Amino acid sequence: MSKQIVLPFGPQHPVLPEPIHLDLVLEDERVIEAVPSIGYVHRGLEKLVEKRDYKDYVFIAERICGICSFIHSATYCHAVETVMEVEVPRRAEYLRTIWSEYSRLHSHLLWLGCFADSMGYENLFMNSWRLREKILDVLERTTGGRVIQGVCRVGGVSRDIPPEELARMSRELAGLRPELRELTRVFEEDITVQTRTKRIGLLPKDAAWDLGAVGPVCRGSGISSDMRSTGYAAYDDLDFKPVVKSDGDCYARCLVRAEEMFSSISLIEKAIDRIPGGDVLVPVKGNPSGEFYARAEQPRGEVIHYVKANGKKNLQRHRVRTPTLANVPALVKMLAGCELADVPVIVLTIDPCIGCMER
């Protein structure tokens, strides 16, 4: 009769880019149950909303996560703008969309590199991050920051992108597409990748729905759920369609992220072609009063920023529901019954961001 043991996985592990902590209940080499522990890097960021002016808090919201930083700030601003009934300039909405999609490219390339590293593909890891550097270079040129951009403001954005820079971005994206195609071809066709990912970490469609999975995790299980389809920012003008796969395994979630990069390139190109003229920032006076929750699509899935205000310069409440927290129940489901050697690969397919989750 096999004896059960409890093996701690994380928060420090050579494969993990983030300090996730799981207690794995094992029988021999098979995982019977996974018990997550949350709170390892709690920083108390939400409490700071009571001590910082709602305009200054944009910079704290952006620092919830270094990878999803821009979309955090844009979603927070959208929530406050809705409460205050601020009409954001249309050009600013387009710029937010462009920078959001560059953030998605940067995040997915980072994830592809870490995913390759988890399977021992050092060369594939380096090539993924080499292409990521090109995305970060564009963010640095246009915003001044490579990881923390700092351009979102309540009422719009603080910097514009001139026409000559937009044209340069279009040219660079056209050159990036064939390089990305060559990179993703390996993830799609390599027999070793398929052996490590196909029929592993299964999450059926009904389980993904019942457990509230979001982002590439739910779209890899056949659920067409993407907040960009609601048309916030400039997405209502860009003919967006989500990428959906139906197999519900690690391979499907990998393909969703790979194909989403080409979707992001197309969205940026459309936004550059259709961007209107005008101002990028309107003056905002007074203090917010009311409550609203804004929803947006992070690279990892749906994020919610809830704000509550009572007419003072400091908000009463700021609550963030991040995609990693939503995907933890799905991760527990995927891990039950898997082999111990597959745990790092399965964990990485939810693209965990513990800094986002715990704040």
C-alpha positions as CSV (number, residue, x, y, z in Angstrom):
1,M,0.0,0.0,0.0
2,S,1.4,3.4,-1.0
3,K,2.1,5.9,1.7
4,Q,1.0,9.5,1.3
5,I,3.5,12.3,1.9
6,V,3.2,16.1,1.8
7,L,5.8,17.8,-0.4
8,P,6.1,21.6,-0.3
9,F,6.5,23.2,-3.7
10,G,7.7,26.8,-3.7
11,P,7.8,29.6,-2.8
12,Q,11.4,29.2,-4.0
13,H,11.9,26.8,-6.9
14,P,14.3,27.0,-9.9
15,V,11.4,26.9,-12.4
16,L,9.1,29.5,-10.8
17,P,9.3,33.1,-11.9
18,E,6.9,34.0,-9.0
19,P,6.9,32.7,-5.3
20,I,3.8,30.6,-5.5
21,H,3.5,28.1,-2.6
22,L,1.7,24.7,-2.9
23,D,1.6,21.7,-0.5
24,L,1.5,18.6,-2.7
25,V,-0.1,15.5,-1.3
26,L,1.7,12.6,-3.1
27,E,1.3,8.9,-3.5
28,D,4.6,7.7,-5.0
29,E,5.1,10.1,-7.9
30,R,1.5,11.1,-8.4
31,V,-0.2,14.2,-7.0
32,I,-3.4,13.4,-5.1
33,E,-4.1,16.9,-4.0
34,A,-2.6,20.4,-4.1
35,V,-3.2,22.8,-1.3
36,P,-2.3,26.5,-2.1
37,S,-1.0,28.9,0.5
38,I,-1.7,32.6,-0.2
39,G,-0.1,35.6,1.5
40,Y,3.7,35.1,1.2
41,V,4.4,38.5,-0.4
42,H,1.4,40.6,0.9
43,R,2.4,44.3,0.7
44,G,-0.7,46.2,1.9
45,L,-1.0,48.3,-1.3
46,E,-4.8,48.6,-1.1
47,K,-4.5,50.2,2.3
48,L,-2.5,53.0,0.8
49,V,-5.6,54.3,-1.0
50,E,-6.6,55.9,2.3
51,K,-3.3,57.9,2.5
52,R,-2.7,59.0,-1.1
53,D,-4.6,61.4,-3.2
54,Y,-6.7,59.5,-5.8
55,K,-4.6,61.1,-8.6
56,D,-1.3,60.1,-7.1
57,Y,-2.6,56.6,-6.4
58,V,-2.4,55.8,-10.1
59,F,1.3,55.3,-9.6
60,I,0.7,52.8,-6.7
61,A,-1.9,50.9,-8.7
62,E,0.7,50.6,-11.5
63,R,3.1,49.0,-9.1
64,I,0.8,46.2,-8.2
65,C,2.7,44.2,-10.8
66,G,5.8,44.9,-12.9
67,I,4.5,42.8,-15.9
68,C,0.8,44.0,-16.0
69,S,1.7,47.5,-14.7
70,F,0.2,49.6,-17.5
71,I,-3.1,47.8,-17.6
72,H,-3.5,48.1,-13.8
73,S,-3.1,51.9,-14.0
74,A,-5.4,52.2,-17.0
75,T,-8.1,50.1,-15.4
76,Y,-7.8,52.1,-12.1
77,C,-8.1,55.4,-14.1
78,H,-11.1,54.0,-16.0
79,A,-12.9,53.3,-12.7
80,V,-12.2,56.7,-11.2
81,E,-13.1,58.5,-14.5
82,T,-16.5,56.6,-14.6
83,V,-17.2,57.7,-11.0
84,M,-16.4,61.3,-11.8
85,E,-18.1,61.2,-15.3
86,V,-14.9,62.3,-17.0
87,E,-14.9,62.1,-20.8
88,V,-11.5,60.8,-21.8
89,P,-10.2,62.1,-25.2
90,R,-10.6,59.5,-27.9
91,R,-6.9,59.7,-28.8
92,A,-5.9,58.9,-25.3
93,E,-8.2,55.8,-25.4
94,Y,-6.3,54.7,-28.5
95,L,-2.9,55.3,-26.9
96,R,-4.0,53.3,-23.8
97,T,-5.0,50.4,-26.2
98,I,-1.7,50.5,-28.1
99,W,0.3,50.4,-24.9
100,S,-1.9,47.7,-23.4
101,E,-1.3,45.5,-26.4
102,Y,2.5,46.1,-26.2
103,S,2.3,45.1,-22.5
104,R,0.5,41.9,-23.6
105,L,3.3,41.1,-26.1
106,H,5.9,41.8,-23.5
107,S,4.1,39.5,-20.9
108,H,3.5,36.7,-23.3
109,L,7.1,36.6,-24.6
110,L,8.3,36.6,-21.0
111,W,5.9,33.7,-20.3
112,L,7.0,31.7,-23.4
113,G,10.6,32.1,-22.3
114,C,9.9,30.9,-18.8
115,F,7.8,28.0,-20.2
116,A,10.6,26.9,-22.5
117,D,13.0,27.1,-19.5
118,S,10.7,24.8,-17.5
119,M,11.2,22.1,-20.2
120,G,15.0,22.7,-20.4
121,Y,14.9,24.7,-23.7
122,E,17.6,27.4,-22.9
123,N,18.0,28.5,-26.5
124,L,14.2,28.9,-26.9
125,F,14.2,30.8,-23.6
126,M,16.8,33.3,-24.8
127,N,15.2,33.8,-28.2
128,S,11.8,34.6,-26.5
129,W,13.4,37.2,-24.3
130,R,15.5,38.6,-27.2
131,L,12.2,39.4,-29.0
132,R,10.8,40.8,-25.7
133,E,13.6,43.3,-25.5
134,K,12.4,44.8,-28.8
135,I,8.9,45.3,-27.3
136,L,10.5,46.9,-24.2
137,D,12.5,49.2,-26.4
138,V,9.3,50.6,-28.0
139,L,7.7,51.1,-24.6
140,E,10.8,52.9,-23.4
141,R,10.9,55.2,-26.5
142,T,7.2,56.1,-26.3
143,T,6.6,56.3,-22.5
144,G,10.0,56.7,-20.9
145,G,9.8,53.5,-19.0
146,R,10.6,49.9,-19.9
147,V,8.5,48.1,-17.3
148,I,6.7,50.8,-15.3
149,Q,5.5,53.3,-17.9
150,G,3.9,56.0,-15.7
151,V,1.9,57.7,-18.4
152,C,-1.7,57.0,-17.3
153,R,-3.5,59.8,-15.6
154,V,-7.1,60.3,-14.5
155,G,-8.4,62.1,-17.6
156,G,-6.1,60.5,-20.2
157,V,-2.4,60.0,-20.7
158,S,0.5,62.3,-20.1
159,R,2.4,61.7,-23.3
160,D,1.5,61.5,-27.0
161,I,3.1,59.5,-29.7
162,P,4.0,61.6,-32.8
163,P,3.1,60.4,-36.3
164,E,6.7,59.6,-37.2
165,E,7.0,57.3,-34.2
166,L,3.7,55.6,-35.0
167,A,5.0,54.9,-38.5
168,R,8.3,53.5,-37.1
169,M,6.3,51.3,-34.8
170,S,4.3,49.9,-37.8
171,R,7.5,49.1,-39.6
172,E,9.0,47.3,-36.6
173,L,5.8,45.3,-36.1
174,A,5.9,44.2,-39.7
175,G,9.5,42.9,-39.2
176,L,8.6,41.3,-35.8
177,R,5.8,39.2,-37.2
178,P,8.1,36.7,-39.1
179,E,10.4,36.4,-36.2
180,L,7.5,35.6,-33.9
181,R,6.2,33.1,-36.4
182,E,9.5,31.2,-36.4
183,L,9.6,31.3,-32.6
184,T,6.0,30.1,-32.0
185,R,6.4,27.4,-34.7
186,V,8.7,25.6,-32.3
187,F,6.1,25.7,-29.5
188,E,3.5,24.4,-31.9
189,E,5.4,21.6,-33.7
190,D,8.3,20.4,-31.5
191,I,7.7,16.8,-30.4
192,T,9.3,17.4,-27.0
193,V,7.0,20.3,-26.2
194,Q,4.0,18.3,-27.3
195,T,5.0,15.3,-25.2
196,R,5.3,17.6,-22.1
197,T,2.1,19.4,-22.7
198,K,-0.5,17.4,-24.6
199,R,-3.2,15.7,-22.4
200,I,-1.4,17.1,-19.3
201,G,-3.0,19.5,-16.8
202,L,-6.5,18.9,-18.2
203,L,-9.2,21.4,-17.4
204,P,-12.5,20.5,-19.1
205,K,-14.8,23.3,-20.3
206,D,-17.5,22.8,-17.7
207,A,-14.8,22.7,-14.9
208,A,-13.3,25.9,-16.2
209,W,-16.7,27.6,-16.2
210,D,-17.7,26.3,-12.7
211,L,-14.3,27.3,-11.2
212,G,-14.4,30.8,-12.7
213,A,-11.2,30.5,-14.7
214,V,-10.2,33.6,-16.8
215,G,-7.8,34.6,-19.6
216,P,-5.9,32.0,-21.6
217,V,-6.8,29.4,-19.0
218,C,-10.5,29.5,-19.8
219,R,-10.0,30.2,-23.5
220,G,-7.7,27.2,-23.7
221,S,-10.7,25.2,-22.4
222,G,-13.1,26.4,-25.1
223,I,-14.7,29.4,-23.3
224,S,-14.8,32.5,-25.4
225,S,-14.4,35.0,-22.6
226,D,-12.2,38.1,-23.1
227,M,-13.0,41.5,-21.6
228,R,-11.7,43.3,-24.8
229,S,-14.9,42.0,-26.4
230,T,-16.9,44.4,-24.3
231,G,-15.3,47.3,-26.2
232,Y,-13.6,49.3,-23.5
233,A,-10.9,51.9,-24.5
234,A,-10.6,51.7,-28.3
235,Y,-11.4,48.0,-28.7
236,D,-14.9,48.7,-30.0
237,D,-13.3,50.2,-33.1
238,L,-10.7,47.4,-33.8
239,D,-12.8,44.3,-34.8
240,F,-11.4,42.2,-32.0
241,K,-12.0,38.5,-31.8
242,P,-10.7,36.3,-28.9
243,V,-8.4,33.3,-29.5
244,V,-10.0,30.1,-28.3
245,K,-8.8,26.5,-28.2
246,S,-10.9,23.5,-27.0
247,D,-8.5,20.8,-25.7
248,G,-8.1,22.2,-22.2
249,D,-4.6,21.0,-21.7
250,C,-1.2,22.7,-21.2
251,Y,-0.6,22.6,-25.0
252,A,-3.9,24.5,-25.7
253,R,-3.1,27.2,-23.2
254,C,0.4,27.6,-24.8
255,L,-1.2,27.9,-28.2
256,V,-3.7,30.5,-27.0
257,R,-0.8,32.8,-25.8
258,A,1.2,32.2,-28.9
259,E,-1.6,33.2,-31.2
260,E,-2.7,36.1,-29.0
261,M,0.7,37.8,-29.8
262,F,-0.3,37.9,-33.5
263,S,-3.7,39.2,-32.5
264,S,-2.0,42.0,-30.5
265,I,0.2,43.0,-33.4
266,S,-3.0,43.3,-35.6
267,L,-4.8,45.3,-33.0
268,I,-1.8,47.7,-32.6
269,E,-1.6,48.1,-36.4
270,K,-5.3,48.9,-36.7
271,A,-5.1,51.3,-33.8
272,I,-2.1,53.1,-35.4
273,D,-4.0,53.4,-38.7
274,R,-7.3,54.6,-37.1
275,I,-6.0,56.8,-34.3
276,P,-7.8,60.2,-34.3
277,G,-6.2,63.5,-33.6
278,G,-6.8,65.8,-30.6
279,D,-5.8,66.1,-27.0
280,V,-4.6,63.3,-24.9
281,L,-5.4,64.7,-21.4
282,V,-8.3,66.7,-20.0
283,P,-8.1,68.6,-16.7
284,V,-9.9,66.9,-13.8
285,K,-11.2,69.0,-10.9
286,G,-12.9,68.1,-7.7
287,N,-13.0,64.8,-5.9
288,P,-14.8,61.5,-6.8
289,S,-18.1,60.5,-5.1
290,G,-19.6,57.1,-5.8
291,E,-18.4,53.6,-6.6
292,F,-17.6,51.6,-9.7
293,Y,-15.8,48.4,-10.7
294,A,-13.9,48.5,-14.0
295,R,-13.0,45.3,-15.9
296,A,-10.2,44.9,-18.3
297,E,-8.2,42.0,-19.9
298,Q,-4.7,41.6,-18.5
299,P,-2.3,39.2,-20.3
300,R,-3.3,36.6,-17.6
301,G,-7.1,37.3,-17.8
302,E,-9.8,39.5,-16.4
303,V,-8.8,42.1,-13.8
304,I,-11.3,44.0,-11.7
305,H,-10.6,47.4,-10.0
306,Y,-13.3,48.4,-7.6
307,V,-13.2,52.0,-6.2
308,K,-15.4,53.7,-3.6
309,A,-15.3,57.4,-2.9
310,N,-17.2,59.9,-0.6
311,G,-16.2,63.2,-2.1
312,K,-12.8,63.5,-0.5
313,K,-9.4,63.5,-2.2
314,N,-8.6,60.0,-0.7
315,L,-10.7,57.1,-1.8
316,Q,-12.5,55.0,0.8
317,R,-11.8,51.7,-0.8
318,H,-9.8,50.2,-3.7
319,R,-10.2,46.5,-4.2
320,V,-8.4,44.5,-7.0
321,R,-9.5,41.0,-8.2
322,T,-6.6,39.7,-10.3
323,P,-6.6,36.8,-12.8
324,T,-4.1,34.7,-10.9
325,L,-6.5,34.6,-7.9
326,A,-9.3,33.5,-10.2
327,N,-7.2,30.8,-11.7
328,V,-5.9,29.2,-8.5
329,P,-9.0,26.9,-8.1
330,A,-8.5,25.8,-11.7
331,L,-4.8,25.1,-11.0
332,V,-5.8,22.9,-8.0
333,K,-8.1,21.0,-10.4
334,M,-5.4,20.5,-13.0
335,L,-2.8,19.3,-10.6
336,A,-5.0,16.5,-9.0
337,G,-3.8,13.2,-10.5
338,C,-0.8,14.5,-12.4
339,E,2.8,13.2,-12.2
340,L,5.2,15.2,-9.9
341,A,7.5,15.9,-12.8
342,D,4.6,17.7,-14.6
343,V,3.8,20.1,-11.7
344,P,6.2,22.9,-12.8
345,V,4.8,22.9,-16.4
346,I,1.2,22.9,-15.2
347,V,1.8,25.7,-12.7
348,L,3.4,27.8,-15.4
349,T,0.5,27.4,-17.8
350,I,-1.7,29.6,-15.6
351,D,1.1,32.2,-15.8
352,P,1.0,32.9,-12.0
353,C,1.6,36.5,-10.9
354,I,1.8,36.4,-7.1
355,G,2.7,40.1,-6.8
356,C,-0.6,40.8,-8.5
357,M,-2.6,38.3,-6.5
358,E,-1.4,39.3,-3.0
359,R,-0.5,43.0,-3.3
